[in-house]
Amino acid sequence: EIHTQRRVIDFFHDALGYEYLGNWKDRAGNANVETQHAASLREARREKVRQVKQGMMQALLTGRVRLVEAQEEGNL
């Protein structure tokens, strides 16, 4: 089992670029979800969504993108 765990750690580190923070088995306050990390990930996602919305609005305001009215069902 330890060998398999090491292979999984190596895969996440080498192939996916994750940083291994060590074994936290005996760490005080150990939890499945690290709230401070989860909060920073949520904030990063909110910022990304804000930037996308801002870019979409800019494209509409400059006329680079135009909205087309939906056609009536009978005229499709």
N, C-alpha and C positions, 0 to 999 in steps of 0.2 A: 504494500500500500504506500509506503514512504517513497519507493522508487517511482510509482505512478504519479504521486503528488509532485515530485520533483520535475517530472516530464511536463506536467501541466503548467507548473510555474515557469519552466524554461520556454514553453510554447508562448505563453502570454507575454513574457519578457522579450523574447527574440523575434517572434513573428508579428506580434500585435503592438509592441512598444510600451507595454505596461511596466511600471516600476514596482519591484518586489520590496515590500516594507518589512519583511521578516515575519517570523512566527509570533503572533500576538496572543497565543493561547493563554499565557499567564499574565497578560497585561491588565492593569486595573481599568475598569470601565469598558472592557471589551464588549462590543455589540455587533450584531449582524449589519446594522446600518450606522455609519458614522454620520451623525446629524450635521456636523459642521461641513463635511464634504458634500453631503446631499444638498445642503442649503446653497453652497457655492455653485453646484451643478444646476440647480433650479434657476439661480440668478443669471448664470451664463445663458441658459436657454431663453429666459425672458428677454435678455438683451439681444439675442440673435433674432427673435421674433420681432422685436421693436425695430431693428435695423431693416429687416425684410419689408415690414409694413411701410417704413419710411421710404424705402426705395420704390415700392409700388406706387405710393402716393406721388412721389417725384416724377415717375414715368407718366402718370396720368396728367399731372399738372403741366408738364412740358409738352404734352401731345405726342410723345413717342409711342404711347399705347392709347388706344381708344376703346371704349366700351361699345358693343353693338347691342341694340335692343333685341330682345327675344321676339321671334316671330310668333304670330298667333298659330294655334294648333292646326287650323284649317289650311294654312298657307305653307305648311312644311312640305 
